[in-house]
Amino acid sequence: KKMEGYSSRVQALAVSRNDQIIASGDDDGEFIAWHGETGESITQPIKTHSSQISLVDLSPDGSVLATGAYDGTVGFWCTKTWQMQGDPIESDHEESIRAVAVFPDKQRMITSSNDKTLCLWDLRTGVVLKKMEGHSKEVRTLAISRDGRMIASGDNNGEAIAWHGETGKSITHWQPIEAHANMIYSLDFSPDGMVLATATERNSTIIEWDSSTWQEVGHPWIAHTNSIINAIAIHPGGDLVVSASTDNYIRLWQLSHQRTIA
């Protein structure tokens, strides 16, 4: 199904883990919610921000939608009523927000920005609990482990940092191998949190990391051809990884063998 309803470019997309809700945001600061099975719109375009929506994310149970924009504001929405919880909040970021992720407990959220920092938020009060520093370039992607104990962030310099989910303190950081000498576009934790997978702009590679040692596992995975891997996700079952690339292919991987199966 082709889903229409926007008057400008769609720049952000998220799907709830139960596949019931799709949320998307555009250049005019509007978002639309869609039914995950039928593709029919649940809402009309809702004006949220004064500038382009750069990111959207749904809580694991799909009850909370977070939106972030280039104007540096963040909005929180109840997906039962599609009412905003308060007004858009001015973030502590000095530049535009690049990524957002809601914790499984729906009490906290993490944002990242072009100002090279992350902010850990209390969703109940809209207060920033901690501003996290350590990246040398813009932080473009985030992931939270399923138990909420770890945060991972990747930047435009190919660096990734792991953070404690409660305190926001850095657990470890590493200078990526040559395959990640360029920006990290996407990353994701396995359901048990033992694996972090990162995908890079060039060389079309994915790297698997052991989160107990933060050492690379095996060799870089190479399947896409001369392209950017825009997104990766690890299946809730834990052994399948999907990657999407600018080569117009989606690849399915078996994590345990680090090989493509489709």
Secondary structure, DSSP 8 states (H G I E B T S, - for coil): ------SS-EEEEEE-TTS-EEEEEETTSEEEEEETTT--BSS--EE--SS-EEEEEE-TTSSEEEEEETTSEEEEEETTTTEESSS-EE-S-SS-EEEEEE-TTSSEEEEEETTSEEEEEETTTTEEEEEEE--SS-EEEEEE-TTSSEEEEEETTS-EEEEETTT--EEEEE---GGGSS-EEEEEE-TTSSEEEEEESSTTEEEEEETTTTEE-SS-EE-S-SS-EEEEEE-TTSSEEEEEETTS-EEEEETTTTEE--
